[in-house]
């Protein structure tokens, strides 16, 4: 698969390079219609390159926990960035995103590019299965500590689509598996990659029914160590347990 990916990416890089050259207008001016066509080609190249990358990742060894360098960052910024990226598709479908963000869950530890992959996949899936004019809810919350050094942040993406049958709720996270009752298209790689990324963060991912119908995908990320320590010290000072 890596060899095939390389053979596909090489000509794709050439096409993308010529697109950028044309858009720079160093070889001649473009009229608005021509610029639109070339820009669409550039976006198509980016989508195809992402598809090839996901194929290669799906065939590779799952990243182990600790494989990524995690840094503290703003979950709100990450979520809003993906929503902005998907805005043209959201507007086309008339679907709106509502954010329910817990102030105590504003900061988490994550790998920015990998988190972007997970959010793009989950929000993109929610958009795919939301009815026109529907709503997607993205929420965060800080989970109660299950033990020392075990502070977690939960992120959820809920839609009003057809939902995921109970029989499919574990298997849809396996490579090459698609839901049996959701009219799934594609190769069934996105959720498998999401699980690998989340587990490499030391987290978990799953799906349940959303309130009022639809699906609710949730995954967890580590909370900032400093925040966890500060909360534990405050509990000890108050006479509680760490």
Buried (B, 14 or more C-beta within 10 A) or exposed (E): EEEEBEEBBEEBEEBBEBBEEBBEEEEEEBEEEEBEEBBEBBEBBEEBBEEBBBBBBBEEEBBEEEBBEBEBBEBBEBBBBBBEBBEEEBEEBEBBBEEEBBEEBBBBBBBEEBBBBBBBBBBBBBBBBBBEEBBBBBBBBBBEBEEEEEBBBBBBBBBBBBBBEEEBBEEBBEBEBBBEEBEBEEBBBBBBBBBBBBBBBBBEBBBBBBEEEBBBBBBBBBBBEEBBBEBBEEEEEEEEEE
